[in-house]
């Protein structure tokens, strides 16, 4: 991994901004003296970057997991500009390159689009366990009414596979409805263009994952007030892998940093600790 960009220290874990496989990333190093646990790779969603996982990077590192959250092509100065013409397979390749930098197989934690990327990688034998947070399903992403209204103006761009971006208002209504208003501008600042080709694939359900090829433990969770990934889709994804879903009352799509996100992290950490080593 190349040079550190800046350091963030506390009495326990250390989180650094670095570059991993050519992508901006956060890496959390466990505190000295903590028994090491398997590494974790965090995969961000659409229109976002790795910074949304900052709290999870620190939290998992404090528990002993060396943790990396990396961005992908099409954002933060890594071309192509505005993610133009990028495909779902391109994003899978980007994440695989990050995993190649780790010393051993990682637990994959994917949010939204990142969850579907994680599923594809798990089917290719690149995961030791799989955690899906408000994940895009391995099937058609049916739009909920609030999302349909706000995505309608971008439908021509999506159908043509052209880049597009959601505005702050749409982001607040759809993804941040359970995030306090005062905390939303910091998240809006990281909004980025998304590939229309990738989003079209999500909508049409052309990205499929054969559950028989995912031979690792799977945890699936979502919020009952998520305006992007409905509880029906959460339950459908859980059923796809033969596991029980974790539905969190009062939570929306931004499980990464909504009030109570640390309780979800604690549930995930407890599940990881229960897995055989």
N, C-alpha and C positions, 0 to 999 in steps of 0.2 A: 504494500500500500504506500503511495507517495506521501508527501509532506502533510503535516497537520496545518489546517487553516487557522483554527483557534481552539482554545482549550476551555472546558467548563469543569470545574472541580467542586467536589464537596467532600465530606468526611468519609464517604464510602466509594461509590462508583465514580469513574471518570468518563465523561462523554466528550468526544472530539469530533470536530468537523474535518473530514478528510476527503480524499478521492479514492474510490474503489472501482477498479476495472474501467477507469475513465469517467466515472459518474460521481457527482457530488453525493456525499453520504454522511451519516452520523454513525459513529462506532462507540459502543459502550463497553468499557472494560470493567470486569468485576473487581471489587476491592480485594486487596491483599489478604490472604488468609481464609478466604471463602472457598469452600470446596467447589471446584469447577463443574459446571453442568454443560450439556450440549449447546452448541452455538444456535442462535436464532437469527433468521433473516426476515425482515419486515417489508412487505410489498404494498406500496401505496395505491390509491385508486385513481380514477379518471379526473382530469382537470387539476390534479394536485401534484405535490412532490413529497419527498421523504421527510420534510420538516414536521409534517403533521404527526409523526410518530415519536416526537421528541420525548414525551413523558413515558412512553412504553420502552424506549431505548434505555433510559435511566432505570426504570423500574425493574426490567428484566436483568439488567447488568447487576443491580444491587442484589439480586437473588442468585447470582453466580453464572448467568449466561453471557458469554461474549455475544454482543448483539450488534447487528448492522442493519441500517435502513438506508437504502440507496435509491437515487432517482433513476430515471430512464431517459432514453433519447427524446428529443423534441422539447426540452425544457432546460432552464438554468444554464443556457449557453451551449448546451450539447445539441448539435443539429440532428436532423434538419429543422429549420425554423418552423415554429408553430406545429411541429409534429406532422408536417405535410407528408402524405403518402405512406406513413408508417402503418404496418399491419400488426395484428395480434401476435403473429410469430416473431416479429421484430422485438416486441416487448418480452416475449419468452426468452429470446436469445440474449437480450440485455441482462435479464435477471440470472440466467444461467452463467453468464460471464462473471457476475458478482459472486455467485456460489462457488465458482472455480477458484476464487481467491481465499476461500475458507479451508482450514486444515482438515475438516471432517464434515460429513453430511449434517445439514442444518435442519432445525425445526422451521417450517415456513408458516408465517402469520400473514395472511392476506386480507386487506380491507377492500370491499367493493370490487372494482376491476382487478385489483391485486389479488383478490381471492380466487378469481378464475385463472389467473396466471399461475398461482400456486397449485391449483388443482392439475393443470396441464403438466407442470414440472413434477408433481408427485406421481403422476401416471408414467412419467419417464424415469422413475426411480431416483429422483433428485431430492427427496425429502425423507427425514426420519420420523416426522409427525406433521400433521396439517391442522392449522387453526384458521377458521374462516369467519371473519367478522363482517356482518352485513354484506356477504359476498354476492357478486354477480353469479347467477346460476349456470350450470352446464347445459343450458337450454335457452329458450326464448326469454328475453328480459321484457316482460309485459309492463307497459307504462301505467303508473297510477294516475288518476285524473289530474292532480296538481302538477305532476311532471309533464303530462301530455300537453297541457296548456302552455307551459313555459318552454317546452322544446319545439313546439309547432313552428315558430318562425325559423328555426334552424333545420327543419326537415329537408328542404332542397339541398343544403350543403351536406347533410348526413347521407342522403341518398346518392349524391355524387361522390362521396368519400372525401370531401374537402374539410380542412380544419375548421373548428369553431370553438367558441368559448361561452360559458354561461356567465351572466352578469352577477353582480353582488346580490341583487334582489332575489334572483332565482336561486342562487346558492343558499341564501338565508332561509328561504321558504322550504326548499327541498332537502338540503343536507344539514343545515344548522338550526333547524327549528327548536331543538332542545339545548342549544348553546346560548348562554347569556348574550344579549345584544352587545354589551361592552367588549366581549371577547371575539366578536365576529370579524372586525376589521383586520386583525392580525392574520386570520385565516384567509380572508379575501385577498390579502396581499400576495398570497402564494397561488392564486388561481392562474391557470395556464391554458393555452389552447390544447385541444385534444384532437386526435386523429379521427376524421369522419369515417375512415375505413374501419377503424377499431370499433367505434360506437355502432356503426351499421351492423357489424358482426354480432355485437351483443343483442341488438334489437331483433335481429332475424334468427338468433339462436344457432348460428353456423359454427360456433365453437362448442364442440362436444368433448366430454371426458368419459372414457370407459371406466366405470367404477371398479371393475374387476382388476384393472391395472394399478389401482391405488391400494397398495398392500401395507399401509401404515395407519396408525390410529388417526382418527379425524374428529375434530371438535367443531361444531357449527353453532353460531349465535347471531342474534339480531334483536332489534328493538321493535316494540309493538306500535311505535309512532313514527317509524321510518317511512318517509314519503317517496323513497326510491325503490328499496327492496322490501316488498311486503312480507308479512309473516307467512303468507302462503308460499312464497318463494323460499324463505328460510326453511320451512318445514319440508318443502320439496327437495331442497339440496341435502338436508339431513337424511331424508328417506333414501335418496340416491346412494348414500354411503352406508346405510343401515345403522344410523346412530340417532340418538334423541337430540332434538334441537334445544338450545337454551334461549328462551324468549325473555327479554328484559323489559318489564313494564316501565312506561314513562321515558323510554329511550328512543332516539331517532337514528339517523344514519351515521352521525359523527361519533361513533362509539369510542374513537381515539381520545377525545378530549371533552366530552360532555360531562356535566356534573355526575359523579358516580362512575367515571371511567376506571378509576383505580379499583373499584370493586369488581368490575369485569376482568381487569388484569389479574386480580387476586384469584378469581375463579379459574382463569386460564392457567395461571401458575400452579395452582393446586392440582389441576388435571395433569399438567406436565409432570409434576412430582410423583403422580400415581403410576406413571408409565414405567414398564420394566426398563432397566438400563442395559 
